[in-house]
Amino acid sequence: LIGRLMFELPEEMGLIAIAVRQTQGKGRGGNVWLSPVGCALSTLHLTIPLHSNLGQRIPFIQHLVSLAVVEAVRSIPGYEDIDLRVKWPNDIYYSDLMKLGGVLVNSTLLETTFHILIGVGFNVSNSNPTICINDLITKFNKEEGAKLKPLTADCLIARTVTVLERLIDIFQEKGPNGVLPRYYKYWVHSGKQVRLHSEEGPTAWIVGLDDYGFLQVHEEGKGVESVHPDGNSFDMLRNLIIPK
């Protein structure tokens, strides 16, 4: 539906499709995305000029969206300590323990404009198949003696889009350094180790993101290098490869 509409509408018009339930949800690499009732499920259309800060670093879109979901919750007064985090490159996590959402971005370059379709799904009130945001709120209330109210999918979709709009504005004005401090505040990777090339490959320490949104790692005696997922692992951080 959006694929047909997105080229017909005026550029300044926003476009989003929201589903209560999906029967053919798609994940990365052709994986099925399970979409029970209680998920926040949406596809958002954006246009990004090619010759802009973000247009020159288009992989950053997925990081901005993941961050927007986390900030949509943790920017609500009282909800700042709900342990919702981002996992590079496109997952939303409870701490570093369990996935509860993800982002899938498709882009089409038409002349000098990127048309971006952002699919976002994250668990709000469904405890299955993993865990949901309202489970984290219930846990927080029990541990801290708080009385935070559960959140709704429509509220969080609206907040996510609003936060994303601000993050894009900041990125367009200041580039990666305008948003990376906020991203690192919520990511799960600080000081973590990964393997390069294979399960038995050399160990490297995660440093941060480079100017194009790829992961930077420090391998002993070899300095800092950017790495990509190997394209085969279900876990994007299982085996990382250094591009030639």
C-alpha positions in Angstrom: 0.0 0.0 0.0 2.7 2.5 1.0 4.9 1.4 -1.8 2.3 2.5 -4.3 1.3 5.7 -2.5 4.7 7.1 -1.5 5.6 8.4 -5.0 2.1 10.0 -5.5 2.0 12.2 -2.4 3.5 15.7 -2.0 7.0 15.5 -0.4 5.9 17.5 2.7 3.1 15.0 3.5 3.9 12.4 6.1 2.7 8.8 5.5 2.5 5.9 8.0 0.6 2.6 8.0 -0.2 1.1 11.4 -1.3 -2.5 12.0 -2.9 -4.0 15.1 -2.0 -7.4 13.7 0.2 -8.6 10.8 -0.1 -12.0 9.2 2.9 -11.6 6.9 5.4 -9.6 8.9 8.9 -9.6 7.5 12.2 -9.6 9.4 15.8 -9.2 8.2 17.1 -11.5 5.5 13.6 -12.9 4.7 12.9 -14.1 8.3 9.3 -14.1 9.5 8.4 -11.4 12.0 5.9 -12.6 14.6 3.2 -10.0 15.1 0.8 -10.9 17.9 -1.8 -8.4 19.2 -0.1 -6.1 21.7 2.8 -5.2 19.4 3.3 -1.7 18.1 3.6 -2.3 14.3 4.1 0.4 11.7 5.7 1.3 8.4 6.7 4.9 8.0 7.7 6.7 4.8 10.4 9.4 4.9 12.1 11.4 2.2 15.8 12.3 2.7 17.8 14.5 0.3 20.8 12.7 -1.1 23.0 15.7 -0.6 22.3 16.1 3.1 24.2 14.9 6.2 21.8 11.9 6.6 21.6 11.3 2.8 25.3 10.8 2.7 25.2 8.4 5.7 21.9 6.6 5.0 22.7 3.4 7.2 22.3 5.7 10.2 18.5 5.7 9.7 18.1 2.3 11.4 20.1 3.5 14.4 18.0 6.7 14.7 14.8 4.7 14.6 16.0 2.2 17.3 17.1 5.1 19.5 13.7 6.9 18.9 11.8 3.8 20.2 13.9 3.7 23.3 13.7 7.4 23.9 9.9 7.3 23.3 9.6 5.4 26.6 12.6 6.7 28.6 11.8 10.4 27.9 8.5 10.1 29.7 8.8 11.6 33.3 9.1 8.7 35.7 10.0 6.1 33.0 13.7 7.2 32.6 15.0 4.0 34.3 13.0 1.4 32.4 15.8 -0.8 31.1 15.0 -0.5 27.4 18.1 -0.3 25.2 19.4 -0.4 21.6 21.5 -3.2 20.1 23.4 -2.5 16.9 22.4 -2.3 14.2 18.6 -2.5 14.4 17.2 -4.2 17.6 15.5 -3.0 20.7 16.4 -4.9 23.9 15.5 -5.4 27.5 18.9 -4.7 29.1 21.3 -6.9 27.1 19.2 -10.0 27.8 16.2 -10.2 25.5 15.0 -8.8 22.2 11.6 -7.1 22.2 11.7 -5.1 18.9 13.4 -4.5 15.6 13.7 -2.1 12.7 13.8 -3.0 9.0 14.7 -0.2 6.5 14.2 -0.2 2.7 15.5 2.7 0.6 14.9 3.7 -3.0 16.9 6.5 -4.6 14.9 8.5 -7.0 17.0 11.3 -8.7 18.4 13.1 -5.7 15.9 11.9 -3.0 16.0 8.8 -0.9 12.5 7.3 -0.3 12.8 5.4 3.0 10.4 2.8 4.2 10.9 2.1 7.9 9.2 -1.0 9.3 9.2 -1.0 13.1 7.8 -3.7 15.5 8.1 -3.8 19.2 6.3 -5.6 22.0 4.2 -3.3 24.2 1.6 -5.4 25.9 2.3 -8.9 24.7 4.5 -11.0 26.9 5.0 -13.5 24.1 7.1 -14.5 22.1 9.7 -12.8 24.3 9.0 -9.9 26.7 7.3 -6.6 26.4 7.6 -3.0 27.6 4.7 -3.3 30.0 6.4 -6.3 31.6 9.4 -4.1 32.2 7.2 -1.5 33.8 5.5 -4.1 36.0 9.0 -5.3 37.1 10.1 -1.8 37.8 7.0 -1.0 39.9 7.5 -4.1 42.0 11.2 -3.5 42.6 11.0 0.2 43.2 7.6 0.5 44.8 6.5 2.8 41.9 3.1 3.1 40.3 3.9 3.7 36.7 1.0 3.1 34.4 1.2 0.6 31.5 1.8 2.2 28.1 -0.2 1.7 24.8 1.0 0.9 21.3 -0.6 4.0 19.7 0.9 6.3 22.3 4.4 4.9 21.7 4.1 4.9 17.9 3.2 8.6 18.1 6.0 9.4 20.5 8.5 7.4 18.4 7.7 9.3 15.2 7.9 12.6 17.1 11.3 11.7 18.6 12.6 10.4 15.3 11.7 13.7 13.6 13.8 15.6 16.2 16.7 13.2 15.9 16.7 13.5 12.1 16.7 17.3 12.4 19.7 17.2 14.8 21.6 14.8 12.5 21.0 17.0 9.5 22.3 20.0 11.4 25.2 18.4 13.3 26.0 15.0 11.7 26.7 11.8 13.6 28.2 13.6 16.6 24.9 15.3 17.3 23.2 12.0 18.1 25.9 9.5 19.1 26.1 10.6 22.7 22.4 9.8 23.1 22.8 6.5 21.2 25.7 5.4 23.4 23.8 6.3 26.5 21.3 3.5 25.7 23.3 0.9 23.7 24.2 -2.5 25.2 27.8 -2.8 23.8 30.1 -0.6 25.9 33.3 -2.6 26.6 31.9 -5.8 25.0 34.0 -8.3 23.1 33.2 -9.8 19.7 34.8 -12.4 17.4 36.0 -11.5 13.9 35.6 -13.7 10.9 34.4 -16.9 12.8 33.6 -18.4 16.2 37.3 -19.1 16.6 38.4 -15.8 15.1 40.5 -13.1 16.9 38.8 -11.2 19.7 38.2 -7.5 19.4 36.7 -4.8 21.7 33.7 -2.7 20.6 34.6 0.9 20.4 31.7 2.7 18.8 30.2 3.6 15.5 32.1 5.2 12.5 30.8 8.1 10.4 28.6 5.8 8.4 27.0 3.8 11.2 29.2 0.7 11.0 30.6 -0.8 14.1 34.2 0.1 15.1 36.3 -2.5 16.9 39.8 -2.5 18.4 41.8 -5.7 17.7 44.9 -6.1 19.8 47.9 -4.7 17.9 45.9 -3.7 14.8 44.2 -0.5 15.9 40.5 0.4 15.2 38.7 -0.9 12.2 35.1 -0.8 10.9 33.3 -4.1 10.6 30.1 -5.4 9.0 27.9 -8.4 9.9 28.9 -11.6 8.0 25.4 -11.8 6.5 24.8 -15.4 7.7 24.5 -15.3 11.5 21.0 -14.9 13.1 22.8 -12.8 15.8 24.3 -9.8 13.9 27.2 -9.7 16.4 28.1 -13.4 16.2 30.7 -13.2 13.5 31.9 -9.8 12.1 34.0 -9.2 9.0 36.4 -6.4 8.2 35.5 -5.1 4.7 38.4 -5.0 2.2 
